[in-house]
Amino acid sequence: MTSSKAAIVATVGPVSSEFETLFSMAKAGMDVARLNYAWGSREEKEEFIKAIRRAGDALGRRIPILGDLPGPRIQGEGGHTYDPAGSVITPEDRAFIHFSVKQGIEYLGVSFVGSARDIEDCRKIVREAKGKQRIVAKIERVEALVHLDSIIEAADAIMVARGDLGNEVPLERIPFVQADIVSRANRAGKPVIVATEMLLSMVESARPSRAEVTDVANAILQGADAIMLSDETARGKHPVEAVKAMERIAYEAERHLSGKRRFLKL
């Protein structure tokens, strides 16, 4: 089976936590499994990790896991926001960092990054815990755009987190902000993930919309090294089909890239 060079990051949740589903997702093209630490119990996460490792073993390869830290998140009835006055690395995040080191999680996503100092603070805690986790800086607030180059330099990888970024930046600017982040990460030689609502209609539908197909393809053409599924695979009705669709779109987009392009590994 042909496969895309871009990595597919798929979020594991209630509908995709069983071994059989994870095995099928990995076989379909899931390269990295994401755990959203803002949801679910510690015990659930431990079971998810066991199932992911088991699926990888069955396929003869290790499936890296990205542990996504909640950050200074404030949950409300209409969604969530963050506390701009609070520390980006919260006491809860610190506990999750230690949990991730103990569980052998490969990547940590730092939410609501505002400066390179936030990445350095996370890395310091990882070192104190005797860990070697790589740090993914999630770009989702205006301060991060102001300090983008230094954040890219400090982090191991970058995520264009379009959900929360869309609460901070006018929606019509998101495509251009995304393109700028991807371009700067490319120039710095850092892997970059484009995330949020890429195939959102597949939460219900077995097929993506034409606009979503175009969105995924454009992310690849812009220079994304990885593309991410969230609710599509965590809570949707068609998690395996969502991975298959993203894999097909990415593969086709890569066929239309001009010249040779090196995709950076997460």
N, C-alpha and C positions, 0 to 999 in steps of 0.2 A: 504494500500500500504506500502510495506517495504521501509525504507529509510536508507541512509548511515549515519554513525555517523560523518564523516568528513563534515565540512561546505562547501557549494558551494557559492562562491562570484561571482556575475555576473555583468558586467559593463552595465549600462543603457545608451543608446544613441539614435540616430534618429530612428532606426528600432524597438526599444523596449520601447519607452516612452509612448505608449498608455496604458490605463488601462487594456484592454483585454489581451494584450501581457504580461504585467507585472503580471497580475493575473495568466495566464497560466504558466509563468516562475516560479513563487512562488509555484504554485501547483505541478510543475514538480520537485522541489527540490532546488530552489534558496533560500538560507538562509540569505544572505547579499547582498544588492544592492550597487554597487560602482558607484560613479560619478567622472568622470575625469575632474577636474576643469581647466585643460589646454585647454579644447575645449568648445565652445558654449558660449552663453550670460548668464548673471545673470538671466534674465527672463526665459530662457529655463530651467535652473537648478531649479528654483522655481516651474515650471510646472512639471518637473520630480519628484520632492520631493512630490508634491501633489498627483501625480498618484501612486507613491510607497506607500504612506500612505493609499490611498484609496484601493489599492490591498490588503494590509495587513489587513485592517479593514474588507474587504469582506471575508477573510479567518479566521478571528477571532484571529489574532496574529500580533504583530508588526514586521515589516521587518526592521532590523537595516540598516543604511546607512553609507557607508565609503566614506568620502570626500577626494579625492586624490589631495593634493596640488601640483602645478606645480614645485615649487622650482626654482633654478637659471637656468632655461631651456632656451636654445637658439635654435630656430627653423630654420632649413636650408632646402634647396631644397632636399637634400638627407636624411632628417630625422632630429633628434634633438640631441643636446649634452648639456653640462652644463658649466657654468662659474666656474672653480675651485677656482678663487680668490674671488668670491662673497659670500655673506652670504647665507646660506642654506634657512633661512626664509626670503623671500623677502617682500617688501611692499605689493605686490599683495597677497602673502600668508597670511600676517597679515589681510588684508581685508577679505580674504576667511575664516579665522579662526573666525572672528567676525560674518560673514554671517552664518557659520555653527552653532555657538552657538545660534544665533537668530532662525535658522530653526530647532534646536533640533537634528542635525546630531549626530549620536552616536560615530563615529570613524573618526580620521584624519590620513591620510597617509602622512608622511614627506618624501619628495623626496631627493635623493642625500645626505643622512645622511653620515657624516664623523666621528662624535664622539658623545658621550653621551651628550655633551653640546648642540648639535642641538635639541635633544629631550627635554632637560630642557628648552631651549629657547621657544620652541613651547608650552610646558606645562605652562610656565609663562604667555604667552599671553592668553591662554585659561582661566587661573585663573583670570587674569585681566578683562576678558570679562564676568566673573561670570559663566563660563561653566564647564562641567565635562566630556568633551570628552576624550575617551581613545586614546592613541597615538600608531600608527603602524609605526615602523621604516622600511623604504624600503632599503634593502641592494642592492646597485647597483654601488658601486665604491670601488676601492682598499683600500682607507682609512677606509672604513667601515669594511673591512675584518681584518685590522690591529687592530682596536678597537672593535672588534665584541662582546666580553664578556661584556664590560662596556655598550655598546649600548643595548644589550639584557637586562641587569639589569635595565637600565633607561626606556625602553619602556614597553608598555602594551602587545604588540604583534609584531611579526617580519614578513616581507614579503621578500621572495626571488624573487627579481624583475629581472628576467633573461634577459629581453630585453636590458636594459642599462648595466647590469652587463656583458653581452656578448660583449659590446664594450670596456670594460676595461680588461677583462680576456680572454685569449685564449679560443676559443670555446670548444676545447677538454677537458679543465679543468672544464667547467661548471657543469657537472654531479657530480664531486667530491666536488666542492665548495658548491653546493646545499646540498649534503649529510652532509657536515660538519656543515653548518648553521642550518639545521634541527636538527641534533644531539645535538648541543649546546643549541638550544632553548628548546628542549625536556628536557635536563638535568636541565635547569634553571626553568622549569615549566612555560614557556611562550608559548602561542599559536603561530604557525608558518604557514604562507600561502605560497604556491608555485604558482607562477604566470608567465604568458606570453607564448603565442603560444601553449597552451596545446592541443587545438583542432582546430588549425588555419585553417586546410583545410575545416572546416565547415562554414567558411565565404562564401564559394561557394557550397560545397557539403553537402548533407543531412546526410552523414555518415562520421565518423572520419576515419583516416587512421589507419592501424595496429600499426604503430610506435607511433602514438598519444595515442592510447589505452594503450600501454605499458608504455608510459611516465606518464600518469595519475596514473596508477596502481602502478608504482614504487614510485611515490611521496607519496602515501598512505603507502606503505610498508616501506619506509624510515622513516616515522613518521610525515608526514604533518598533521596538524589539519584542514587545509582548502586548497582548490584548487580554482583557479580563472580563469574566462573567461573574455576576453577583447574585441577585435574586433569581436569575434564570436557572442557575444550578442549585442554589441553596433552598429555594422555596417553590420553584416553578413545577409545572406538570411534566416538563419534557427535558430533564437535565442532560441526558445522553444525547438527545437530538440537538440540543443547543451547542454542545461541544462539537458534534459532527458538522453542524452548519458553519460554525466559526472556523473550523479547520478548512472546510471547502472554500470559504470566502478568502481566507488568508492565502491559501495555496494559489488560487486564481490571481489574486492581486500581485503576488510575488512574480508570477509569470510575465507581468506587464511592467515590472521595474526596468528602468533604463540603465544599462550598464550593470556591472557587478556590484553587489552591495553585501557588506558583511553584517550579519545579524549578531549582536552581542548576546552572550548567554547570561541569564540571570544567575 
